[in-house]
Amino acid sequence: MQAVKTTENRAWENLLIGSGSAMLEVKELIKLVGKRKATVLITGETGTGKELVARSVHYSSDRGHRPMVSVNCAAIPATLLESELCGHTRGAFTGATTARRGHFEEANHSTIFLDEIGELPMDLQAKLFRFLQERQIQRLGSSETVSLDVRVIAATNNDLLESVRQHRFRQDLYYRLNVVPIKLPALRQRAEDIVELTNHFLHKICHQEGLALKQLSENAVMSRFLCRLRRRVWS
């Protein structure tokens, strides 16, 4: 789990590099959904920036001054995941010597980001569905319910509808998560952003290494432009 704090005086738009049409559509959608409480499902290939989009949604909301709680559902063993998400009472299982809050309680009045949601075990899918329906959780080992105000943002690189068809993901949970879908384009669909992205990473590396700022030469930019032009002519 990682608690992500906002950066003072840094607009959320700065997290998303690219001014091409595909990224502009994503940014417009974030502006529309940011102030709402609706659950968001972010889909896209690995490396497309799903967590950056989740942070942008969070930072653009009224909850943005609080830490966003980020959980990678695939990185936590299934036997520990319920305790990590919902917490536990003292004595709930061997080794539970003290009570512990889960990530949902840590995200109260804020946002929880559930990455790799497609890897969530079926029994926990049922508990997540119940939380989205009732906004309440039960700590492991307790019969008491805790009411929470948590916005849920989920992300996956899997085809969840195919997982539903294969009975590996609950259909009711899919529709609860997919209230506002944001599909991220792959880099091959964002050719117009390559120069901007390259300069961004050049500047970042120069800053980290204490080097003078560098950027792509006009020749490199022009060769990229000509390469794209040739592909369009021959396609």
C-alpha positions as CSV (number, residue, x, y, z in Angstrom):
1,M,0.0,0.0,0.0
2,Q,1.2,3.5,-0.8
3,A,-0.3,6.7,0.5
4,V,0.1,9.3,-2.2
5,K,0.1,13.0,-1.1
6,T,-0.6,16.0,-3.3
7,T,2.2,18.3,-4.4
8,E,1.6,21.9,-3.5
9,N,0.9,24.3,-6.3
10,R,1.2,21.5,-8.9
11,A,-1.8,21.2,-11.2
12,W,-3.0,17.7,-11.7
13,E,-2.7,18.2,-15.5
14,N,1.1,18.2,-15.1
15,L,0.9,14.5,-14.2
16,L,-0.3,13.6,-17.7
17,I,2.2,14.3,-20.5
18,G,0.8,14.8,-24.0
19,S,-1.3,17.3,-25.9
20,G,-2.5,15.0,-28.7
21,S,-6.2,14.3,-29.3
22,A,-6.2,11.0,-27.4
23,M,-4.8,12.5,-24.2
24,L,-6.9,15.6,-24.5
25,E,-10.0,13.4,-24.5
26,V,-8.7,11.7,-21.3
27,K,-8.0,15.0,-19.6
28,E,-11.5,16.4,-20.5
29,L,-13.1,13.2,-19.0
30,I,-11.1,13.7,-15.8
31,K,-12.3,17.3,-15.6
32,L,-15.9,16.1,-15.9
33,V,-15.7,13.3,-13.4
34,G,-13.2,14.7,-10.9
35,K,-15.7,16.6,-8.8
36,R,-18.1,13.7,-8.7
37,K,-18.3,10.7,-6.3
38,A,-18.8,8.2,-9.1
39,T,-16.7,5.0,-9.2
40,V,-14.1,5.0,-12.0
41,L,-12.7,2.1,-13.9
42,I,-9.5,2.7,-15.8
43,T,-8.5,0.2,-18.5
44,G,-5.5,0.1,-20.8
45,E,-2.3,-1.9,-21.5
46,T,0.5,-2.1,-19.1
47,G,2.6,1.1,-19.0
48,T,-0.1,3.4,-20.3
49,G,-0.3,5.4,-17.0
50,K,-3.4,4.1,-15.2
51,E,-2.1,5.1,-11.8
52,L,-1.3,8.6,-13.0
53,V,-4.8,9.0,-14.3
54,A,-6.2,7.7,-10.9
55,R,-4.1,10.4,-9.1
56,S,-5.3,13.0,-11.5
57,V,-8.9,12.1,-10.8
58,H,-8.2,12.2,-7.1
59,Y,-6.3,15.5,-7.2
60,S,-9.0,17.2,-9.2
61,S,-11.6,16.3,-6.6
62,D,-12.6,17.9,-3.3
63,R,-10.7,15.0,-1.7
64,G,-7.4,15.9,-3.3
65,H,-5.9,17.5,-0.2
66,R,-6.0,14.1,1.5
67,P,-3.7,11.2,0.7
68,M,-4.9,8.7,-1.9
69,V,-4.5,5.1,-0.8
70,S,-3.1,2.9,-3.5
71,V,-3.4,-0.9,-3.4
72,N,-2.0,-3.4,-5.9
73,C,-4.4,-6.3,-5.6
74,A,-2.0,-8.7,-7.4
75,A,0.9,-8.0,-5.1
76,I,-0.8,-9.1,-1.8
77,P,-1.3,-12.8,-1.1
78,A,-4.9,-13.8,-1.3
79,T,-4.8,-15.1,2.3
80,L,-3.9,-11.6,3.5
81,L,-5.9,-9.5,1.1
82,E,-9.1,-9.3,3.2
83,S,-7.2,-8.2,6.3
84,E,-5.2,-5.6,4.3
85,L,-8.4,-4.1,2.8
86,C,-10.8,-4.4,5.7
87,G,-8.6,-4.6,8.7
88,H,-8.9,-7.1,11.6
89,T,-9.6,-7.4,15.3
90,R,-7.1,-8.7,17.9
91,G,-7.1,-12.5,17.8
92,A,-8.9,-12.7,14.5
93,F,-6.2,-15.1,13.3
94,T,-2.8,-16.5,14.4
95,G,-0.4,-13.6,14.8
96,A,-3.1,-10.9,15.1
97,T,-1.9,-9.6,18.4
98,T,-3.4,-6.1,17.9
99,A,-6.4,-4.7,16.0
100,R,-5.5,-3.0,12.7
101,R,-7.3,-0.7,10.4
102,G,-7.5,-1.7,6.7
103,H,-6.9,0.3,3.6
104,F,-10.6,1.2,3.2
105,E,-10.6,2.8,6.7
106,E,-7.4,4.6,5.9
107,A,-9.0,6.0,2.8
108,N,-12.1,7.4,4.7
109,H,-13.1,10.8,3.2
110,S,-10.5,10.2,0.5
111,T,-9.9,7.9,-2.5
112,I,-8.8,4.3,-2.7
113,F,-7.1,3.1,-5.9
114,L,-7.4,-0.6,-6.5
115,D,-4.9,-1.5,-9.2
116,E,-5.0,-4.9,-11.0
117,I,-8.6,-5.3,-9.9
118,G,-9.0,-8.3,-12.2
119,E,-6.8,-10.3,-9.9
120,L,-9.2,-10.0,-6.9
121,P,-10.3,-13.4,-5.6
122,M,-14.0,-14.2,-6.1
123,D,-14.8,-14.2,-2.4
124,L,-13.3,-10.7,-2.0
125,Q,-15.2,-9.6,-5.1
126,A,-18.4,-10.3,-3.2
127,K,-17.2,-8.2,-0.3
128,L,-16.1,-5.3,-2.6
129,F,-19.5,-5.4,-4.3
130,R,-21.2,-5.2,-0.9
131,F,-19.0,-2.2,0.1
132,L,-19.9,-0.4,-3.2
133,Q,-23.6,-1.0,-2.5
134,E,-23.7,-0.2,1.2
135,R,-20.5,1.8,1.9
136,Q,-19.8,-0.3,4.9
137,I,-17.0,-2.8,5.9
138,Q,-16.5,-5.4,8.6
139,R,-13.1,-6.0,10.1
140,L,-12.0,-9.6,10.0
141,G,-13.1,-11.2,13.2
142,S,-15.7,-8.6,14.0
143,S,-19.5,-8.6,13.5
144,E,-19.7,-4.8,13.7
145,T,-20.0,-2.7,10.5
146,V,-18.1,0.5,9.9
147,S,-19.6,3.1,7.6
148,L,-17.1,4.9,5.3
149,D,-17.0,7.7,2.8
150,V,-14.5,6.4,0.2
151,R,-14.3,7.0,-3.5
152,V,-13.2,3.9,-5.4
153,I,-11.0,4.0,-8.5
154,A,-10.1,0.7,-10.0
155,A,-7.7,-0.2,-12.9
156,T,-6.9,-3.3,-14.9
157,N,-5.1,-4.3,-18.1
158,N,-7.4,-7.4,-18.4
159,D,-10.6,-7.6,-20.4
160,L,-13.0,-7.8,-17.5
161,L,-16.0,-8.6,-19.7
162,E,-14.2,-11.6,-21.0
163,S,-13.4,-12.5,-17.3
164,V,-17.1,-12.2,-16.6
165,R,-17.9,-14.5,-19.5
166,Q,-15.4,-17.0,-18.1
167,H,-16.9,-16.7,-14.6
168,R,-13.7,-15.3,-13.2
169,F,-15.1,-11.9,-12.4
170,R,-18.6,-11.0,-11.0
171,Q,-20.9,-9.4,-13.5
172,D,-22.6,-7.3,-10.8
173,L,-19.2,-6.0,-9.5
174,Y,-18.1,-5.2,-13.1
175,Y,-21.1,-2.9,-13.5
176,R,-20.6,-1.3,-10.1
177,L,-17.0,-0.5,-11.0
178,N,-17.7,0.6,-14.6
179,V,-19.8,3.7,-13.7
180,V,-17.3,6.0,-15.4
181,P,-15.0,4.1,-17.8
182,I,-11.7,5.7,-18.8
183,K,-9.8,3.8,-21.5
184,L,-6.2,4.8,-22.0
185,P,-4.6,4.7,-25.4
186,A,-1.3,2.8,-26.0
187,L,1.8,4.8,-27.0
188,R,1.4,3.5,-30.6
189,Q,-1.9,5.4,-30.7
190,R,-0.3,8.6,-29.4
191,A,2.4,9.2,-32.0
192,E,1.9,13.0,-31.8
193,D,2.9,12.9,-28.1
194,I,6.3,11.1,-28.6
195,V,8.4,14.3,-28.9
196,E,6.7,15.8,-25.8
197,L,7.2,12.6,-23.8
198,T,10.8,12.3,-24.9
199,N,11.6,15.8,-23.8
200,H,9.9,15.3,-20.5
201,F,12.0,12.2,-19.7
202,L,15.1,14.0,-20.9
203,H,14.5,16.8,-18.5
204,K,13.7,14.4,-15.7
205,I,17.0,12.5,-16.2
206,C,19.0,15.7,-16.5
207,H,17.5,16.9,-13.2
208,Q,18.2,13.6,-11.5
209,E,21.8,13.5,-12.7
210,G,22.5,17.2,-12.2
211,L,23.1,17.8,-15.9
212,A,22.3,20.8,-18.0
213,L,18.8,20.6,-19.5
214,K,18.7,18.9,-22.9
215,Q,16.0,18.4,-25.5
216,L,15.5,16.8,-28.9
217,S,17.3,18.5,-31.7
218,E,15.3,19.8,-34.7
219,N,16.8,17.1,-36.8
220,A,15.6,14.4,-34.5
221,V,12.1,15.9,-34.4
222,M,12.0,16.3,-38.2
223,S,13.2,12.7,-38.8
224,R,10.3,11.6,-36.5
225,F,7.9,13.7,-38.5
226,L,9.2,12.3,-41.8
227,C,8.9,8.8,-40.6
228,R,5.3,9.3,-39.6
229,L,4.6,11.0,-43.0
230,R,6.1,8.0,-44.9
231,R,4.0,5.5,-42.9
232,R,0.8,7.5,-43.8
233,V,1.7,7.6,-47.5
234,W,2.5,3.9,-47.8
235,S,-0.4,2.7,-45.6
